[in-house]
């Protein structure tokens, strides 16, 4: 199964890495849209869990790459 198949609307992902102060990155993003473009690449639109005005689109492969994001299992 390709990693993109694991992505579902409403899933939450936490950015990996640390802040400028060396603490774990607290940003959690929620999957709001999943689209496949004309080249067959899948992109995901994410919305910040704490600030709904912060939205970004990234490739589904980047979202499933554990160097950048990990699934957030805790409740909001």
C-alpha positions as CSV (number, residue, x, y, z in Angstrom):
1,X,0.0,0.0,0.0
2,X,1.4,3.4,-0.9
3,X,1.8,5.8,2.1
4,X,-0.6,8.3,0.5
5,X,-3.4,5.7,1.0
6,X,-3.0,6.1,4.8
7,X,-4.0,9.8,4.7
8,X,-7.6,10.6,5.6
9,X,-9.5,13.8,6.0
10,X,-9.4,15.0,9.6
11,X,-6.2,13.3,10.5
12,X,-3.8,15.3,12.6
13,X,0.0,15.5,12.1
14,X,2.7,17.1,14.2
15,X,5.7,18.8,12.6
16,X,8.9,17.1,13.6
17,X,12.0,19.0,14.7
18,X,12.4,21.7,17.4
19,X,11.6,25.3,17.8
20,X,14.3,28.0,17.9
21,X,14.4,27.5,21.6
22,X,15.2,23.7,21.3
23,X,11.8,22.5,22.5
24,X,9.7,20.0,20.4
25,X,7.7,21.7,17.7
26,X,4.1,22.1,19.0
27,X,2.5,22.7,15.6
28,X,-0.3,20.3,14.8
29,X,-1.9,20.3,11.4
30,X,-5.3,18.8,10.3
31,X,-5.9,17.3,6.9
32,X,-8.6,19.4,5.2
33,X,-8.4,18.3,1.6
34,X,-6.6,15.7,-0.6
35,X,-6.2,16.2,-4.3
36,X,-4.5,14.4,-7.1
37,X,-3.1,16.8,-9.8
38,X,-2.8,16.2,-13.5
39,X,0.6,14.6,-13.2
40,X,-0.8,12.0,-10.8
41,X,0.9,13.5,-7.7
42,X,-1.2,13.7,-4.5
43,X,-1.2,16.9,-2.5
44,X,-2.7,17.6,0.9
45,X,-4.1,20.9,2.3
46,X,-3.4,21.3,6.0
47,X,-4.9,23.7,8.4
48,X,-3.3,24.7,11.7
49,X,-5.2,23.2,14.6
50,X,-4.9,26.3,16.7
51,X,-5.1,29.0,14.0
52,X,-7.5,28.2,11.2
53,X,-6.1,31.0,9.1
54,X,-2.8,29.2,8.7
55,X,-3.2,26.9,5.8
56,X,-0.6,25.1,3.6
57,X,-0.5,22.6,0.8
58,X,2.2,19.9,0.6
59,X,2.8,16.7,-1.2
60,X,1.3,13.6,0.4
61,X,4.8,12.1,0.2
62,X,6.2,14.9,2.4
63,X,3.3,14.4,4.9
64,X,4.1,10.7,5.2
65,X,7.9,11.3,5.5
66,X,8.7,11.0,9.3
67,X,11.5,13.4,8.9
68,X,8.9,16.2,8.5
69,X,5.7,15.0,10.1
70,X,4.4,12.3,12.5
71,X,0.8,11.3,13.1
72,X,-0.6,13.0,16.2
73,X,-2.4,10.5,18.3
74,X,-3.3,12.7,21.3
75,X,-6.7,14.4,21.5
76,X,-7.0,18.1,20.8
